[in-house]
Amino acid sequence: MARKRKCTSPEKKGKAVEEKRKVKKRPTPKIESDGDSDGEENVEEFIGTGDYDSDENVEEVIETGDCESVAATARGRGKLKREVRRDEGDREEEVDSDSRFLGEPFPDEEAKKRWADRYQRKEPIYNEIVQAKCHYAQAEVDGQAYCLEDDASVESAPGIDSYICKIIEIFEAFDGSKYFTAQWYYRAADTVIGAKCGHLIDERRVFFSEVKDVNPLDCLIKKLRIVFLPQKDELDVDKVKSTCDFYFDKKYLIPYSSFVSLPSDTTTNSGESGSTISSDGDDLTMGSSDLEDHSGEKTLLDLYSGCGAMSTGLCLGANSCGVKLVTKWAVDNNKNACESLKLNHPETQVRFETAEDFLSLVKEWEKLCADLLLSDNNCSSSENGDLDDKKDEDDNGEEDGADADALDSGVFYVDKILSMCYGDPHNEGTSKLRFKVRWKKYGPKDDTWEPLEGLSDCQEKLKEFVLSGYNSKILPLPGSVDVICGGPPCQGISGYNRFRNKDAPLEDTKNQQLLVFMDTVKYLRPKFVLMENVVDILKFADGYLGRYALGSLVGMGYQARMGLMAAGAYGLPQFRMRMFMWGALSTEKLPQYPLPTHDAVNRGVIPTEFDSNNVKHEKGNEAQLKPALFLGDAISNLPHVENNEKRDQMAYTTEPQTEFQRFISLPKDDVSEHGLYDHRPLRLNEDDYERTCNIPKMKGANFRNLAGVRIRPDNKVELDPDVERPRVSSGKFLVPDYAITFVKGTSTKPFGRLWWDETVPTVVTRAEPHNQRILHPEQDRVLTVRENARLQGFPDYYKLLGPIKQRYIQVGNAVAVPVGRALGYSLALAFRGLSGDEPLLTLPEDYPMVNEVQSPSDGSDDVMIS
């Protein structure tokens, strides 16, 4: 029976109510809220029996809606008038509702001990808390008995699904009113995922919360059976789901939009089932568990890797915290970026291809491994090594005998399979699995790409390639990846795109890499996921793409949280805020967000709904931050270069002058030394160079300082009618029209000089000075590639390849390395099981020059890093 009650709140809304404004949750029934009280303890109490053995009945999984009705004279029996039914004419009629307490109240001493805040004063409300006359264990509403810890549905406004709660308190107030305290469950649509992305979550799956508030007893509609589903391989999940109204396996916390495993769900630290292929040394066996890496390395796949900044930062941070994280695979469709990454990370399998083709390739790779390597279930290590030596000998004999006739007969023999891809390298019109073949008696220039069906007579060569690739992990297999990181490009949300699809963002092909990223996660099932993107992902179309990404991870069973981090807050002279989304398997600790280490000049705008996702210190704690860094702190010791500088490498001419400069110029290891790479600017054409030379070398200088323009009272620029318009040597105007009309004459960016005591809003992918401030403070040129790289936190030893414009693109597209490093440190704590339950962590005082790690749970025991 659909109902709505008439009641007004006797108390002011508490902290939890203020938090709940950010989600569509219970606008009417609450009258008191307490979001800070014992949420974790309450969870532990009611899920304690959920950790059951496999031989127990499924029905014994926590049924939180079972109590006996007590036939006792009820105290405080009363009737409240409620508007309840609408007839076919849409008229409302009033009916009486019976509600009463059952049984005797709790003894005063016990009640005051359990609910001390309710017994502070003998008056209706004290300190915004309803004061109680007495508490009960049971109550009855409309003939239905309810017990403490029961789950129930609660009435909502017409047209809205009823709310779902756990009853954690039943009491009578001083004025005789009957109340219960609800601890709420959230449907996916009630969380930040929202109604538009709620389809990503099973409609019967709900999320427990720590949000609690007081409601009139007669708001209860009916009891529910809600079960907790722990992560147990032997659990018949489908059978459990069929016997309940709702089920849950995660807790939803509004700060940082967090979906976290409940306590009994993180008792193990093992991975989930992945590939049917397992590895133990050189033995190949069938197995149901994921691939174990016995070397101690943790493997990382960097999707949309660019030149590798994000994975580089993660690995540096993890290694500083005692975890050997290695970028094993990287994928990007920019050839120059791939070459830069390979140069700096020779240990990485770098693939120059689209993410879609890569996903298709790894799916084919798993099939090949299963078909060719697991076909002989009894093969031993030695058998795998010789690959059926006798057959090889026979084949080789046949080939040797046929070599002389190869050219005449038109038959060619495979000497070696070199690599594989999924695509269309010869532009034949069909994408498929192909292998790069070296032909016998031919050299590299004659290598060709052949489809799988074209190698049907070369099974041993194919098996040799697959075995070698499997042992060297040339491609990931499901369950073999520890971390996937990446920033799927969503160019369809760009403000420069006039044809943005706000109604269906994922129908825009420019946004569909988000789907590819999530499909890759779903297939490979890594332990951890880190997705990065611009803040606009939470602004465009009401944040649809951000909600979709979060809902996708949660729908796949991952824990997840979302935070907004500014690069400047981690020791860089640029603001550059980005969204970072963590995902972790339910059996792992969900990584935290590292709190800022530096003050930062705020230049960004965060959507109001996502303000609680901003990674920052609470007000009053900012004093512990180091001072903000400025341009001079980063680049003042770099050598003087001219507009036409062409050298890719040069020597330092000045010693580091700041802590930042000392750290950024450290060698990669203790034995290697390096020069200064990429310290060369985009060469300006003669006209732009002449304009640049005329810009005064002072703070705030820009094209407005040039002759021939004047500033109106409304701060707009216009041509000065009193002087002849100056020209450069080529005859073109000194002040171009585009500079005057940019942003309707209000901009000061064209040909703007940066200054030593300023920060840069965001390093971008272009170096032209036409609509941005990028001129060096004291030299007549734009900032060099290396200067931009320092603003992004790239170590000086990180060398880039490609044309000069491509290097700017690689730097501008990168995740700021110090942010990645801080996140990598947090990731390592999660790997080691040392992450705290809070969403934020404080980095060590000497970070990033850290020598030891303290466990959040016990600060007295230091974990030494070798």
KAWOFEN-V940488 format. One record per helix or strand. SS is the DSSP state (H for helix, E for strand). FROM is the first residue (numbers start at 0). TO is the last residue. If there is no record, write none. Layout:
# KAWOFEN-V940488
ss={SS:SS}
from={FROM:FROM}
to={TO:TO}
This chain:
# KAWOFEN-V940488
ss={E:H:E:H:H:E:E:H:H:E:E:E:E:E:E:E:E:H:H:E:H:E:E:H:E:H:E:H:E:E:E:H:E:H:E:H:H:H:E:E:H:E:H:H:E:H:H:H:H:E:H:H:E:H:E:E:E:E:H:E:H:E:H:E:H:E:H:H:E:E:E:E:H:E:E:E:E:H:H:H:E:E:E}
from={3:14:29:38:57:77:91:107:115:124:128:131:137:143:150:162:177:187:194:204:216:219:225:236:245:254:257:262:276:282:297:308:324:334:348:354:380:388:413:431:443:447:451:458:482:490:504:508:512:527:534:539:558:566:573:576:592:597:607:613:621:625:630:648:658:675:685:702:708:716:726:732:736:751:759:772:781:784:803:816:839:851:857}
to={3:19:32:49:59:85:101:113:118:125:129:134:140:146:153:172:186:189:199:215:218:223:227:240:252:256:260:265:279:285:302:318:331:343:351:372:385:408:422:438:445:450:454:471:485:492:506:510:523:533:537:554:565:569:573:583:593:597:612:613:623:625:634:649:663:676:693:704:710:718:726:732:744:752:759:774:781:790:811:830:840:854:863}
